[in-house]
């Protein structure tokens, strides 16, 4: 029977690639999105549901029949993240992941893979100096507080989880070699979104990174 993946953040730059790769690998995909018109491709194996992961009823609708969850959500837009203007933290990741974990328990779904970032949790010491400065001076401090909150929820969920912590992302089509570590600052400090999306889809049924927080980069 075809395994179905719920992808959150499916209209984002990484999410769109992940949906395409998942379908190509033979998975069925459910995408819970704010704007279905942003999903540009069609497939009999793709179900698009309009809604928000911060709304638990939308998640209950979207997660029916799913075997795994991939969250590629962002805490803030790029514009909001780099701004120095104070805003009220929306806690998008904390709310969305909290809802997702609750519905997973209700439905008996065990597997969740989540996008975080180098600099989150115990990887802060491996973030380069310029990244730490950006976090200190801009709304990236809100982004990383949200990353830390979602990581804590997931790590204490008792579910079957993987938290990916990539470095700076780019739009390169030609991907290189994936590099994984847990205790150093990657050099070069870069990774393509295509490589990141591939990591998530390849890892759905893999045992390698279960219960782990790999720092991801590319050479």
Order of alpha helices (4+ residues) and beta strands (2+ residues): beta-alpha-beta-beta-alpha-beta-alpha-alpha-beta-alpha-alpha-beta-beta-beta-beta-alpha-beta
